[in-house]
Amino acid sequence: SIKQKSVLAPIISNFNPTTATAGTKTRLTINGSGFGSSGKVSFSDADEGGNGSYVDALETQIVSWGNNQIVVE
C-alpha cells in the first residue's frame, strides 16, 4: 500500500492592521499556523474592484516569514 502525507492548509488567526493604504509602506502582520518557511502573499486588486483579481507582494516586501507569522510591507 502507498502512504500519502497529509498537508494541512495554512490557517490565519488574525492580522493587524485590518486596513491599510497602498504605497504607504505599512507593515501587515499575519498570525496563524501552517505557513511553512516561504510562500507568497496576495491582495485583492483594488483597480479591479476586488473581484477575483489579485496582486502578489514582491519578494522584497516580505519582511519576515515564519510558520506562525508573516510580516509583509
ABEGO torsion letter per residue (X at the ends): XBBBBBBBBBBBABBOBABBBBGAGBBBBBBEBGAEABEBBBBBBAAAGGBGBBBBBBAAABABBBAABBBBX
